[in-house]
């Protein structure tokens, strides 16, 4: 089984990668299209040069990596929808189990803005994720539900994709993983300090007035996917 987990940033995506990586029957890949996206888009992200030097920048080469044989029975790939620019190959995903991890945009925006100033709709990926769902279909799961009931939701996800649940998914060693992208030094601090899923989330954060239009723009795409979530 090859799982393509599509998620915007600041959305439990690294914790989910660690969860599947804790299984002995899975290998994991961390955002393999990131460097190709930066090279093509010219986007100015933290650690841009390090990322460009750490991964292939040819999207066709990356697509081949996503279909290459791995040492374990299964492969889990963490992908960002906004990395899949127009013209990037997507045929490889047709043979994957596509899962769409979502989170309320207010939570995403508040978390992203704490790490990078003035996020845009392009940065947080809701439009692209909805478009990918329309193209690829798949399973939708909400990160808020996972944090509230990790075992229940992971069991539900495994059942939905016809994969036996493994209790190892609930815990992982603290610290980085060998498969982490080089950008982990900037983004993964909280996950590296963890050994399992954080507890249930509280009330929605109050979004700064300067980001209110961004929240309004993201809401319809999140809402359309929310209607299809499992659990």
N, C-alpha and C positions, 0 to 999 in steps of 0.2 A: 504494500500500500504506500502511495505517495500522497501526503497531505500538503496542500497549499493553503496555509493559514493567512488570510488577507486581513490586515488591520492597519488603521491609521496609527500615528504615534501617540505615546502616552496612554496606552490602552491595554495594559496587562499583557502585551504581546510577548515581552521578554520572559515574564513569569510562565506563560504558557509554553514557550520554547523550552524552558528549564524543566517544566512538568513532563513534557513528552521526552525530553532528553534523559530524565531519570529512569525511563524504562530501558531495560536491556535489549529490547527488540527494535529500538529506534535509533537512527542517526538524525542529526539536526543540521540545518543550514540557516545562517543568519543574514537575511536581507541581501541575497546574492546580486540583485540588480542595482544596489545603491551606487556603486562607482559609475556604472553605465549611465544611470540617471543624472548624476552630477556632471559627467562629461558632456552629455547631450544637451542638458538644460542650461548649463552654466550657473546653476543655483549656488549661492554662497552659504554653505552650511558649516557649522563648527567642525573642525578637523578635516576640511575639504581635501587638502593635499594628501594627508595621511590616508584618507579613504581611497582616493584615486590611485595611490601607489600600492594599495593592499588587495585590490580586486581587478578582474578583467573589466575593461571599459567597452568591449564589444558585446552588445546584447545578444547576438547570435551565439557567441561563445558561452555566455552565461546560460542561455537556454539549453545548450548541450549539457552543461553541468547539472542542470535540474532533471535531466533524464538519464544521467550516468548511473551505473550500478554502484551500490553502496555495500558495505560489509555486513549490514544488519538486514533483517527481513523488511523493515519499513523505514521510510524517510519522512521527516517533518521539516517543512520549509516555511520560515517566517518571511512574509512578503509585505511590502507597503504598496497599496494600490497606486499612489501617486508616482511611484518609481516606473510604472509601465507607461512610458510615453508613446505617443502615436508612432507607429512603425516598428515598435519593439515586438519581437515574436511572442505570441501567446498560445500557439498551437500545443506546446508542451503541457499547458494546464488542462487541456481537454481530457487527458487521461489521469488527472489527479482527482482526489477527493478535495473539493473546494469548500473551505469553511471561512465564514466571514465573522470576525470578532468585532463587535461594536461597543461603543461607550457613549454616554450622553455627551453632546458637544460642549456643554458648560464645563464638565470635568476635564475634557480633553484640552480645551482652550486655556483653562486656568493652569493646568500642569505644564502645557507647552510654553506658555508665556513666561513661566518661572525659569525656563531654561534658555529661551531664545526670544528676543524682543520682537514685538509686532508680527505675530503669526498671520498668515493669509489663508484664504479658503483652499488654495492650492496646497499649502503646507499640511493641513490637517486631514486631507484625503477623503472627505465624505462624498464629494461628487464622484470621484474616481471609483470609490468602493461601490457605490450604487450602480455605476455603469458596468463594473465588472460582474456584479451579481446578475444584472440583466443579461449579460453575455454568457456567463458560465454557470449560473445557478449555484446550488450548493446549500449548505447548512448555515444558519445564522444563530449566533450565540452572543449574549450580552455579558460583558465583563463584570457588571455590577451583580448579576446573578451568580457568577462564579465566586466572587469574593464573599457573597452572603452565604452560599452553600456549596463549597468547593466539591466535596465528594458527590453530592447529588447531581450537580451540573456536569461534572466530568463523566459520571456514569451515563448521564443522558446523552452527552456528546458521543461517547464510545458506542452506545447502542444505536445512535442515529447513523453512524458510519460503519457499523458492523465490525467493531473492534472490541475484543475483550477488555474490560476495565482492569487496570493494574493499580493496586494501592500505592505503588512507588510513585505515582504521579502527584501525590499529595505533599511530598517533601523532596528536597534536594539539598546537597551540601552548600553552605554559604560560600561566597566568593565567586570569582569569574569562572566561566567555562572555556575550554580550549577553543570551542567553535565561535565564541563571541567575535563580532566585528570589531575592528580597531576603534570604532566610535564608542565602544562600551565605556571607555574612560570618561567620556562626557555625560552619557545618558543613563548608565546602568547602576549607579551608586546604590539606590534603594534595593534593587533586586540582589545585588551582591551582598548586601547586609542581611538578606532574608534566607530562610530555609523552608519556606512554604508560602502559601497565599496569605496576604494580609486579610484582616477582618473586614466585616461589612462596611461599606462606605456610608458616610453621614449625609446630611442635607446637601443639596446642590450648592456649589460655591457661588458667591455673588461675582458677576463678571463686570469688569471695569467698563465704564461708559464707552470708552474708545473701542472696545471689542464687541459691543452690543450688536452692531450690524453683521459682524462675522458669525455670531451665535444665531441670529435670525436666518442667515443664508444657509447655515449647515443643518438647521432643524428639519426641513422637509425630507432631506436625504436620509437622515438618521431615522426619522419617523417611518419612512417607507420600509426600511430594513427591520425596524423594531417589530412591525406587524407580523414578520415572518420568523421571529426567534423561537427557539425551542426552549423547553423547560417550564 
